[in-house]
């Protein structure tokens, strides 16, 4: 049966960040994920995890000025030093939080004088830097294709491109984060693609389309998808990264059928 992780950057938005931990545990979640913990002292995050019996499943490397519109820095030639500092910061938090997966947000294609070959080379070099350091810490490094409707200009938007990046990096410690919502928008053929890439997928996320709301509110057949994940033997986490339509707790009826 699926292990569901609450993405606190989307769920329980009516609560202060650290209060969301207890709310997620009360609603039956076993794990947590979010954009990043860096605004909070490590000790306070650890205390919230332990107090609520939760696993820190995943978070992202520092991704630039998110509030200012940046969506990652890993492909940007003038941000390499910042990316490497971010690797160290993420490893520092991951060690304390016992987090075994870290995700890289690739970044937006610059609007002026963008050379896609240069951006890809920078991304590959950055991942070659990060992957062995994560491996030494027992942490899987992930990259995530994100749809171009929600993030216009995002550099990495399909599984085909993610596969090419993995091949160029050449590390056995680089994986794909497979978000069914993003991939429904970009390419469809969800489960056939998942099954083909399953050995290189270290985390999945869900939301329905259109709207990025709860499963059952749109066109994606999550009853089928979740049963197929079981059939295929996927034993990883399923991250709930969606926008609740009428409150997080009120919208969790879909999960009761699958909760362990």
C-alpha positions in Angstrom: 0.0 0.0 0.0 1.2 3.5 -0.7 3.1 5.6 1.9 1.7 9.1 1.7 3.8 12.1 2.3 2.3 15.5 3.0 3.9 18.4 1.0 3.7 21.2 3.5 4.4 23.9 0.9 0.9 23.1 -0.5 -1.1 21.5 2.4 -2.2 23.1 5.6 -1.5 26.6 4.4 -3.8 28.1 7.1 -1.2 27.1 9.8 2.3 28.3 10.6 4.9 26.0 9.1 5.9 24.0 12.2 2.2 23.6 13.2 1.6 21.8 10.0 3.6 18.8 11.2 1.0 17.9 13.9 -1.9 18.5 11.5 -0.4 16.1 9.0 0.2 13.4 11.6 -3.4 13.8 12.9 -4.7 13.2 9.3 -2.7 10.0 8.9 0.4 11.1 6.9 3.6 9.2 7.8 6.0 11.5 6.0 6.7 15.1 5.1 8.2 17.0 2.2 8.4 20.7 1.3 10.4 23.2 -0.8 13.0 23.6 2.0 13.5 23.9 5.7 16.2 26.6 5.6 14.1 29.3 7.2 13.7 27.3 10.4 16.3 26.3 12.9 17.3 22.6 12.4 16.6 21.8 16.0 13.0 23.0 15.8 12.3 21.0 12.7 13.8 17.9 14.3 11.7 18.4 17.4 8.5 18.7 15.3 9.3 15.6 13.3 10.0 13.5 16.5 7.0 14.8 18.4 4.7 13.7 15.7 6.4 10.4 14.7 7.0 11.6 11.1 9.7 10.8 8.5 11.4 13.6 6.6 11.0 12.2 3.1 12.4 14.9 0.8 13.2 18.6 0.3 14.9 20.7 -2.3 18.3 22.1 -2.5 18.2 25.9 -2.1 16.6 27.2 -5.2 17.3 30.9 -5.3 14.9 33.7 -4.6 11.6 31.7 -4.8 9.4 34.6 -3.6 11.0 36.8 -6.2 10.2 34.4 -9.0 13.3 32.3 -9.3 12.7 28.5 -9.8 16.1 27.0 -9.1 19.6 27.9 -10.0 21.2 24.6 -11.1 21.4 25.5 -14.8 22.5 29.1 -14.4 26.2 29.7 -15.3 26.6 32.7 -12.9 25.2 30.8 -9.9 27.6 27.8 -9.7 29.2 28.9 -6.5 25.8 29.5 -4.9 24.7 26.0 -6.1 27.7 24.5 -4.4 27.0 26.4 -1.2 23.5 25.1 -1.4 24.7 21.5 -1.6 26.5 22.0 1.7 23.5 23.6 3.3 21.2 20.8 2.1 23.5 18.1 3.4 23.8 19.9 6.7 20.0 19.9 7.2 19.5 16.4 5.7 22.0 14.9 8.2 20.1 16.3 11.2 16.6 15.6 9.7 17.6 12.1 8.6 16.4 12.9 5.1 17.4 10.4 2.4 16.3 12.2 -0.7 17.3 15.7 -2.0 15.8 17.3 -5.1 17.4 19.7 -7.5 15.2 22.4 -9.1 16.9 23.1 -12.4 15.9 26.7 -13.0 14.3 28.9 -15.6 15.9 29.6 -19.0 17.2 33.2 -18.9 15.2 35.5 -21.1 18.2 37.2 -22.6 21.0 35.5 -24.5 20.1 32.0 -23.4 22.4 29.3 -24.8 20.6 26.0 -24.1 23.8 24.0 -24.6 25.6 26.1 -22.0 22.7 25.7 -19.5 22.7 22.0 -20.0 26.5 21.8 -19.5 26.2 23.8 -16.3 23.4 21.6 -15.0 25.3 18.4 -15.8 28.5 19.8 -14.1 26.6 20.8 -11.0 24.9 17.4 -10.7 28.3 15.7 -11.2 29.5 17.8 -8.3 26.5 17.0 -6.1 25.8 13.4 -6.8 28.9 11.8 -5.2 28.7 14.1 -2.1 25.1 12.9 -1.6 26.2 9.3 -2.1 28.8 9.7 0.6 26.1 10.8 3.0 23.7 8.0 2.0 21.3 10.4 0.2 19.7 10.0 -3.2 20.0 13.0 -5.5 16.9 13.7 -7.7 16.0 16.0 -10.6 12.4 16.9 -11.4 10.8 17.6 -14.8 8.2 20.4 -14.3 5.5 21.4 -16.7 5.8 24.6 -18.8 2.3 25.8 -18.1 2.9 26.2 -14.4 6.5 27.2 -14.8 6.9 28.9 -18.3 10.6 28.7 -19.3 11.5 25.9 -16.9 14.7 24.2 -18.3 13.8 20.6 -17.5 10.2 19.7 -18.5 10.1 16.1 -19.8 11.3 12.6 -18.8 13.1 12.4 -22.1 15.2 15.4 -21.2 15.7 14.0 -17.7 17.0 10.7 -19.1 19.5 12.6 -21.3 20.7 14.5 -18.2 21.1 11.3 -16.2 23.1 9.7 -19.1 25.4 12.7 -19.4 26.0 12.9 -15.6 26.8 9.2 -15.6 26.2 8.7 -11.8 24.4 5.8 -10.2 23.2 8.3 -7.5 21.1 10.5 -9.7 17.4 9.8 -10.0 14.1 11.2 -11.3 11.3 12.7 -9.2 8.2 11.7 -11.2 5.2 14.0 -10.6 2.1 12.5 -12.3 0.5 16.0 -12.5 3.4 17.6 -14.4 3.9 14.7 -16.7 0.1 14.5 -17.5 0.4 18.0 -18.8 3.6 17.6 -20.7 3.4 14.1 -22.2 0.7 11.8 -20.8 1.2 8.0 -21.1 1.8 8.1 -17.3 2.1 4.5 -16.2 3.9 3.2 -19.3 6.6 5.9 -18.8 6.7 5.2 -15.1 7.2 1.5 -15.6 10.0 2.0 -18.2 11.8 4.4 -15.9 11.0 2.8 -12.5 14.6 1.8 -11.7 15.6 5.5 -12.0 12.6 7.0 -10.1 13.2 7.6 -6.4 10.1 9.6 -5.6 6.6 10.3 -7.0 4.2 13.1 -6.5 0.5 13.5 -7.3 -2.1 16.1 -8.0 -5.1 16.1 -10.4 -5.4 18.0 -13.6 -6.7 20.6 -14.3 -6.4 22.7 -11.3 -3.6 20.8 -9.4 -6.2 19.8 -6.7 -6.9 16.6 -4.9 -7.1 13.2 -6.7 -10.6 12.7 -7.9 -11.2 16.3 -8.9 -9.9 16.0 -12.5 -9.0 13.7 -15.4 -6.2 11.5 -13.8 -7.3 8.0 -12.7 -5.5 7.8 -9.4 -7.3 4.6 -8.4 -5.6 2.9 -11.4 -2.3 4.7 -10.8 -2.0 3.8 -7.1 -3.0 0.1 -7.8 -0.4 -0.1 -10.6 2.3 1.3 -8.2 1.4 -1.6 -5.9 1.4 -4.1 -8.7 4.8 -3.0 -9.9 6.3 -3.2 -6.4 7.0 0.5 -6.0 7.8 0.8 -2.3 8.8 4.5 -2.2 6.8 7.5 -1.0 3.9 9.2 -2.7 4.1 12.9 -2.2 0.8 14.8 -2.0 1.7 18.1 -3.7 -1.7 19.6 -4.5 -3.8 22.6 -3.7 -6.8 21.6 -1.6 -10.0 22.9 -2.9 -11.8 23.4 0.5 -9.2 22.8 3.2 -6.6 20.1 3.5 -8.4 17.9 6.1 -11.8 18.3 4.5 -10.4 17.1 1.1 -8.7 13.9 2.3 -11.5 11.5 1.6 -9.7 10.2 -1.5 -6.8 9.0 0.7 -8.9 6.8 3.1 -9.1 4.0 0.6 -5.3 3.7 0.4 -4.1 4.6 3.9 -2.0 1.9 5.5 
